[in-house]
Amino acid sequence: MERGDLVTVPIGKSGVERKWVGVYARDSALAAPIRSLLNILTDMGAPTSVP
């Protein structure tokens, strides 16, 4: 894929509030670190919505 791999991360603890955030990683090697970073931010209580 020219655009890169789409990294999707679930945000929200409950199923009702769960949303998925997609990030395009140009290199597939970046997908795992980006996913880990987003998971850490979510666990820290980062905002789950983008204005």
N, C-alpha and C positions, 0 to 999 in steps of 0.2 A: 504494500500500500504506500502510495506516495505521500499521503498526509500523515502516515504514522499509525501506530496502534492506538486504539481508543481504550483508555483506562477508565473503568467505571468503578465508583466506590459508593457503597451504601452509606447514607448519613441519617442518623436518627436511631434511637435505641428500640423503639417499638415499631411494629409492622405498619401501623397507620401513619406514623410520622416519617417513615423511611422514604428517603428520596435518593435518587442516583445522580452523582456528579460525574460528568465525562470530561476527560482531559486527553488531548492528543499528544502522544509522545513520538517525536520524530524517529527516535531510535528505540527499538523494542527493549534494549537493555535498560532504558530509563523507566520503563513501565513499573517495574517492581518498586524502585525507590520512591517514585511519585505516589504509588498506592500506599506505601508505608507512611510517607509523610502526611498524606491526607488523613489516614487513620489516626495518626498521633494527634494531629490538630483537632480532629473530631473528638477524640477522647479527652482533650484538654478543654473542651467546651467552646470551640471556635464557632462563630456564626454559621448556621446551616443554610442561610439564604443569601443570594447576591442581589443587591439593590438594582 
